[in-house]
Amino acid sequence: MKITADWKDAEGKGLKDIDWALEYEGTIESEEAIEIDIGHKWFKISGSLKSMCSISAGWGISAGNGISAGNGISAGWGISAGEGISAGEGISAGDGISAGWGISAGLSITCKKVLKWSLNLFAGTAVWKKATEEDSIVEAAEIQGGEVKHGIVRLLPMESSEPVKETS
């Protein structure tokens, strides 16, 4: 499923321009991969965004509830959810990642700035393969929030991608 600026759902409801984002009122669930290609704006959804495959956005994704993908979730800038963020594979954002509850990824979690959540974070919990140390990496310049229940934290210098400190 490809979401573009002129995309409409099965009922003919489309996206509303709210200056910094294009907004969809409701929930989107797809058995296909969801590709969000709306130019230099965030994609904002009032409900949940769920894909049995992957979710990708060139800019950013903001969900009032949760974001869930059977495979990975990626965004050029940021990923934000009022509830949780869950991916069967990795979660990656060029800027920040924020979840109101928790974050769970079968593989690594990476962002260049702030990684924020309030309850639990799990990385490298893949059940379809023997997870390696690299599969369990949680990489961000700043960590804010709850507990890392599974994963290896690597703090990055702001605006860089080179690890500076490793803890477990």
One Martini backbone bead per residue (centre of mass of N, CA, C, O) as a GRO file, in nm:
protein
  168
    1MET     BB    1   0.094   0.038   0.025
    2LYS     BB    2   0.045   0.369  -0.097
    3ILE     BB    3   0.106   0.688   0.048
    4THR     BB    4  -0.023   0.986  -0.062
    5ALA     BB    5  -0.147   1.301  -0.079
    6ASP     BB    6  -0.407   1.164  -0.261
    7TRP     BB    7  -0.504   0.959  -0.071
    8LYS     BB    8  -0.757   0.696  -0.027
    9ASP     BB    9  -0.984   0.525   0.111
   10ALA     BB   10  -1.254   0.312   0.072
   11GLU     BB   11  -1.444   0.578   0.164
   12GLY     BB   12  -1.278   0.852   0.055
   13LYS     BB   13  -1.076   0.920   0.270
   14GLY     BB   14  -0.834   1.159   0.343
   15LEU     BB   15  -0.595   1.403   0.364
   16LYS     BB   16  -0.491   1.654   0.597
   17ASP     BB   17  -0.370   1.975   0.606
   18ILE     BB   18  -0.141   2.077   0.900
   19ASP     BB   19   0.135   2.191   0.777
   20TRP     BB   20   0.352   1.959   0.910
   21ALA     BB   21   0.110   1.768   0.802
   22LEU     BB   22  -0.057   1.466   0.718
   23GLU     BB   23  -0.392   1.373   0.801
   24TYR     BB   24  -0.550   1.085   0.961
   25GLU     BB   25  -0.873   0.973   1.046
   26GLY     BB   26  -0.774   0.684   1.213
   27THR     BB   27  -0.717   0.351   1.088
   28ILE     BB   28  -0.443   0.145   0.964
   29GLU     BB   29  -0.466  -0.171   0.785
   30SER     BB   30  -0.217  -0.413   0.654
   31GLU     BB   31  -0.080  -0.683   0.464
   32GLU     BB   32   0.099  -0.478   0.353
   33ALA     BB   33   0.311  -0.263   0.276
   34ILE     BB   34   0.396   0.069   0.401
   35GLU     BB   35   0.419   0.361   0.195
   36ILE     BB   36   0.532   0.692   0.268
   37ASP     BB   37   0.468   0.955   0.007
   38ILE     BB   38   0.452   1.315   0.105
   39GLY     BB   39   0.712   1.440   0.136
   40HIS     BB   40   0.788   1.725   0.360
   41LYS     BB   41   0.609   1.540   0.570
   42TRP     BB   42   0.421   1.427   0.801
   43PHE     BB   43   0.252   1.139   0.930
   44LYS     BB   44  -0.077   1.159   1.062
   45ILE     BB   45  -0.249   0.952   1.311
   46SER     BB   46  -0.509   0.900   1.533
   47GLY     BB   47  -0.448   0.610   1.547
   48SER     BB   48  -0.342   0.330   1.391
   49LEU     BB   49  -0.042   0.157   1.253
   50LYS     BB   50  -0.068  -0.140   1.040
   51SER     BB   51   0.160  -0.413   0.944
   52MET     BB   52   0.257  -0.726   0.823
   53CYS     BB   53   0.503  -0.581   0.734
   54SER     BB   54   0.605  -0.271   0.645
   55ILE     BB   55   0.726   0.066   0.746
   56SER     BB   56   0.755   0.373   0.548
   57ALA     BB   57   0.922   0.704   0.568
   58GLY     BB   58   1.068   0.995   0.458
   59TRP     BB   59   1.003   1.147   0.732
   60GLY     BB   60   0.724   1.093   0.931
   61ILE     BB   61   0.564   0.938   1.229
   62SER     BB   62   0.228   0.985   1.375
   63ALA     BB   63   0.058   0.833   1.656
   64GLY     BB   64  -0.198   0.815   1.882
   65ASN     BB   65  -0.121   0.531   1.910
   66GLY     BB   66   0.004   0.277   1.730
   67ILE     BB   67   0.298   0.095   1.596
   68SER     BB   68   0.291  -0.182   1.352
   69ALA     BB   69   0.524  -0.450   1.242
   70GLY     BB   70   0.633  -0.746   1.110
   71ASN     BB   71   0.870  -0.589   1.042
   72GLY     BB   72   0.977  -0.285   0.969
   73ILE     BB   73   1.070   0.055   1.083
   74SER     BB   74   1.088   0.369   0.890
   75ALA     BB   75   1.249   0.705   0.910
   76GLY     BB   76   1.403   0.997   0.826
   77TRP     BB   77   1.323   1.119   1.110
   78GLY     BB   78   1.041   1.017   1.275
   79ILE     BB   79   0.893   0.838   1.567
   80SER     BB   80   0.545   0.843   1.692
   81ALA     BB   81   0.367   0.725   1.995
   82GLY     BB   82   0.121   0.708   2.236
   83GLU     BB   83   0.207   0.423   2.269
   84GLY     BB   84   0.335   0.178   2.081
   85ILE     BB   85   0.631   0.010   1.940
   86SER     BB   86   0.633  -0.249   1.677
   87ALA     BB   87   0.881  -0.497   1.555
   88GLY     BB   88   1.008  -0.779   1.403
   89GLU     BB   89   1.237  -0.598   1.348
   90GLY     BB   90   1.346  -0.297   1.286
   91ILE     BB   91   1.422   0.041   1.415
   92SER     BB   92   1.429   0.359   1.223
   93ALA     BB   93   1.577   0.696   1.270
   94GLY     BB   94   1.721   1.004   1.195
   95ASP     BB   95   1.625   1.113   1.477
   96GLY     BB   96   1.350   1.018   1.650
   97ILE     BB   97   1.204   0.821   1.930
   98SER     BB   98   0.851   0.781   2.043
   99ALA     BB   99   0.683   0.638   2.339
  100GLY     BB  100   0.436   0.610   2.574
  101TRP     BB  101   0.532   0.321   2.642
  102GLY     BB  102   0.673   0.100   2.428
  103ILE     BB  103   0.952  -0.103   2.288
  104SER     BB  104   0.969  -0.341   2.004
  105ALA     BB  105   1.240  -0.556   1.868
  106GLY     BB  106   1.386  -0.809   1.688
  107LEU     BB  107   1.592  -0.593   1.648
  108SER     BB  108   1.716  -0.304   1.610
  109ILE     BB  109   1.766   0.036   1.750
  110THR     BB  110   1.764   0.357   1.564
  111CYS     BB  111   1.899   0.688   1.647
  112LYS     BB  112   2.045   1.022   1.648
  113LYS     BB  113   1.890   1.101   1.908
  114VAL     BB  114   1.601   1.056   2.070
  115LEU     BB  115   1.505   0.800   2.306
  116LYS     BB  116   1.154   0.746   2.398
  117TRP     BB  117   1.004   0.611   2.702
  118SER     BB  118   0.811   0.464   2.988
  119LEU     BB  119   0.872   0.153   3.014
  120ASN     BB  120   0.960  -0.080   2.781
  121LEU     BB  121   1.260  -0.229   2.625
  122PHE     BB  122   1.311  -0.426   2.317
  123ALA     BB  123   1.601  -0.592   2.175
  124GLY     BB  124   1.663  -0.882   2.005
  125THR     BB  125   1.380  -1.089   1.985
  126ALA     BB  126   1.425  -1.297   1.787
  127VAL     BB  127   1.262  -1.617   1.669
  128TRP     BB  128   1.384  -1.691   1.360
  129LYS     BB  129   1.670  -1.650   1.505
  130LYS     BB  130   1.992  -1.614   1.601
  131ALA     BB  131   2.084  -1.376   1.797
  132THR     BB  132   2.291  -1.114   1.794
  133GLU     BB  133   2.447  -0.849   1.914
  134GLU     BB  134   2.363  -0.657   1.676
  135ASP     BB  135   2.047  -0.720   1.713
  136SER     BB  136   2.061  -0.561   2.022
  137ILE     BB  137   2.082  -0.272   1.940
  138VAL     BB  138   2.079   0.054   2.112
  139GLU     BB  139   2.071   0.364   1.928
  140ALA     BB  140   2.169   0.685   2.077
  141ALA     BB  141   2.224   1.001   2.209
  142GLU     BB  142   1.948   0.969   2.381
  143ILE     BB  143   1.805   0.847   2.689
  144GLN     BB  144   1.446   0.820   2.767
  145GLY     BB  145   1.309   0.643   3.049
  146GLY     BB  146   1.276   0.347   3.099
  147GLU     BB  147   1.348   0.015   3.046
  148VAL     BB  148   1.601  -0.208   2.955
  149LYS     BB  149   1.532  -0.547   2.908
  150HIS     BB  150   1.654  -0.570   2.600
  151GLY     BB  151   1.985  -0.482   2.531
  152ILE     BB  152   2.237  -0.267   2.371
  153VAL     BB  153   2.375   0.026   2.468
  154ARG     BB  154   2.447   0.310   2.243
  155LEU     BB  155   2.606   0.605   2.260
  156LEU     BB  156   2.582   0.901   2.081
  157PRO     BB  157   2.678   1.156   1.928
  158MET     BB  158   2.564   1.429   1.832
  159GLU     BB  159   2.545   1.405   1.482
  160SER     BB  160   2.613   1.089   1.484
  161SER     BB  161   2.733   0.726   1.422
  162GLU     BB  162   2.940   0.697   1.657
  163PRO     BB  163   3.034   0.519   1.905
  164VAL     BB  164   3.110   0.594   2.270
  165LYS     BB  165   2.913   0.398   2.444
  166GLU     BB  166   2.886   0.089   2.637
  167THR     BB  167   2.598  -0.096   2.751
  168SER     BB  168   2.382  -0.358   2.940
   0.00000   0.00000   0.00000
